[in-house]
Amino acid sequence: MEVFAVTIFMSLAFAVLFAVLFFAERSQRRDRSIEQDALLPLDDGAPAPSRRQTPLS
């Protein structure tokens, strides 16, 4: 029976740890979307091309 108590305790501890880390990560990155995070491994460090600007005159 002690094994069940330890198993339940560890499961709850991991669940709380996951929830804390998940919400901490979500609060830090409000300016990025999931798609941008998924493309980070492909980033070569080059700046994004600027948008085409139309003349004001």
C-alpha positions as CSV (number, residue, x, y, z in Angstrom):
1,M,0.0,0.0,0.0
2,E,2.9,2.3,0.5
3,V,3.8,2.0,-3.1
4,F,0.4,3.4,-4.1
5,A,0.8,6.4,-1.8
6,V,4.3,7.2,-3.2
7,T,3.0,6.8,-6.7
8,I,0.0,9.1,-6.2
9,F,2.2,11.7,-4.4
10,M,4.8,11.7,-7.2
11,S,2.1,11.9,-9.9
12,L,0.6,14.9,-8.2
13,A,4.0,16.5,-7.7
14,F,4.8,16.1,-11.4
15,A,1.4,17.5,-12.4
16,V,1.8,20.6,-10.2
17,L,5.4,21.1,-11.5
18,F,4.2,20.8,-15.1
19,A,1.4,23.3,-14.5
20,V,3.7,25.8,-12.8
21,L,6.3,25.6,-15.6
22,F,3.6,25.7,-18.3
23,F,2.0,28.9,-17.0
24,A,5.4,30.5,-16.4
25,E,6.4,29.9,-20.0
26,R,3.0,31.2,-21.2
27,S,3.4,34.4,-19.2
28,Q,6.9,35.1,-20.6
29,R,6.1,34.8,-24.3
30,R,3.0,36.9,-25.0
31,D,4.4,38.4,-28.2
32,R,5.0,35.1,-30.1
33,S,2.7,32.6,-31.6
34,I,2.9,28.8,-31.6
35,E,3.9,29.0,-35.3
36,Q,6.8,31.3,-34.6
37,D,8.1,29.0,-31.8
38,A,7.8,26.0,-34.1
39,L,10.0,27.7,-36.7
40,L,12.8,28.7,-34.3
41,P,15.0,25.7,-35.1
42,L,15.0,26.8,-38.8
43,D,16.1,30.3,-38.0
44,D,19.5,31.1,-39.5
45,G,19.7,34.5,-37.8
46,A,19.2,36.6,-41.0
47,P,16.8,39.5,-40.6
48,A,13.4,39.3,-42.2
49,P,13.1,41.2,-45.5
50,S,11.5,44.6,-45.2
51,R,8.0,45.3,-46.6
52,R,7.7,47.1,-49.9
53,Q,7.0,50.7,-49.2
54,T,5.0,53.0,-51.6
55,P,6.2,56.5,-52.2
56,L,4.3,59.2,-50.3
57,S,4.3,61.8,-53.1
